[in-house]
Amino acid sequence: MMIVGALCVLIGSMLPWVRTAAGNLPGYGGAGVLTAALGMLLFSGAVIPHRVSAIAHCVVVGVPVAAIVAWQSVKLGQTVASTDAWWQVWAGEGLVLAGAGAVVVLVTAWRLYREPF
């Protein structure tokens, strides 16, 4: 599941994070660069065969990616509310996929912590 979460974060980092009527804003133009780097860190943790290391990698990647996605979502909501562009601007599939990857990684960390192999 760590590899699935890492793929979600990596692919989501490269897809558009904001969709507008005028065009798309890609994730790699902003905070997606950081989430892509964290996704690569998660890949390295997935191949280490130690449970504690896997849990640490999941938490170290999942919490910042979830925080970045939440921050970007709040900023997007504030921008939409202040410009009254309710049907012209919306979250792109990259933002949603990166958030889903963070959820998968954090659930994996919880399952590794609660259930032994």
Secondary structure as GFF3:
##gff-version 3
##sequence-region A 1 117
A	DSSP	alpha_helix	2	14	.	.	.	ID=ss1
A	DSSP	beta_strand	16	20	.	.	.	ID=ss2
A	DSSP	beta_strand	24	26	.	.	.	ID=ss3
A	DSSP	three_ten_helix	27	29	.	.	.	ID=ss4
A	DSSP	alpha_helix	32	46	.	.	.	ID=ss5
A	DSSP	alpha_helix	51	83	.	.	.	ID=ss6
A	DSSP	beta_strand	89	91	.	.	.	ID=ss7
A	DSSP	alpha_helix	93	114	.	.	.	ID=ss8
###
